[in-house]
C-alpha cells in the first residue's frame, strides 16, 4: 500500500485546507479529513490509477456537508474560538458590530464570510480562489459542467461581497 | 460597445467576467470608462479585487499528524472487515492448493512404499555353483553309503545299493533341487 501512503502524504494538506475553510472549525476539519482518508482507503481499489485528488476533494466536500447538516441539527459541539462561525450558521443571526470592529483584518473577515455562503458556491470559491485550481479541475472534482462552475463562482464572489458589506467592511471598498 | 449601453447594472452583472478577463477588449474598455466616472461601481470593483487578493493570500493549512495517525488507527481496525472478499478468495485458493499438495504427497508416498516393498521380497534363486556343490555332496553321500555297504557285505549287496538305494536318493535330491530352482513347478505337479 505504498502508493496509498504516497497519495495521503501528497494531498493531506489540500484536503485539510478545504475542510478547514469550508467548516471554519479546526476540530471539525480534522474529523472531516480523517473521514475522507478512511473513505479513500475503503475505495482505494476503485480510486487507484484515477485522479485521486479529484475524488478526494469531492468526498471531502460531501463529508463537510454532512458535518454542516449535523451541526444544524444540533449534534455538533460548539466551543472556543469557532463559536462565531457556528453562530453564523443560525438563520437570521444578526451581524455583531463589535466583531466587525475587533476583526479589522480583511483576510480574517473573508475567511469567516466564506463559512456563511451556501453550497455549492462555498466549495467552488475555495477551490478556485484559495486552492487556485483551474475550471477544468473543479469541473472534474465536483462533477459540475464548466459553464455552471463559472456561474456559481461569480455568484459566490457576489455573496462574499454582500456578506462583508453586511459585516461592516465598507471601508475596504475605497 | 457604446458607453451609453454600459450601465451600473451591466457592470454589476459583468464584474466577475471582468475579473476573470472573460470580457472582450471592447467590453473591458467600456467598463473601465464607466468605472472612471462612477464611484459606486469603482468601489464595488475595488472590493471585489481586494476580496480576491485576500482569498488568494489565505495560506494552505497544514494537516496535523494526529489526523493521519487517527485515520491509520481506524484503518488498521477496519482492515479485516474491509477486505473480506479478497481475503476469503486468497484463503480458499491457498487452502485448495495445500489440500491438492497433501493429496499428491500421500499418493506418491503410498506408491513408493509399495514399490519399495515389492523390491524387498527376496527371490529364492539357487546359483549353478550351489547346485553343483549339492550334487557333489549327494554323490559323495552315495559313495559313502556304497562303501559302507561293501564293508558290511553280508547286510547289503552292491547290486542292491546300485539298483535301489542310489536311484531313489538321486531322485529325491533332484526333486529337492528342482523345487528350490523353480517353486512353481512343484505346484503344477
Interface residues (C-beta under 8 A of the other chain):
Chain A: X8 X12 X13 X14 X15 X16 X17 X20 X21 X29 X30 X33 X34 X37 X38 X41 X42 X106 X107 X110 X111 X114 X125 X129 X130 X131 X132 X150 X153 X154 X157 X158 X160 X161 X164 X165 X169 X172 X173 X174
Chain B: X16 X17 X19 X20 X22 X43 X44 X46 X47 X48 X50 X51 X52 X54 X55 X56 X57 X58 X60 X61 X62 X63 X64 X66 X67 X68 X70 X71 X74 X75 X78 X82
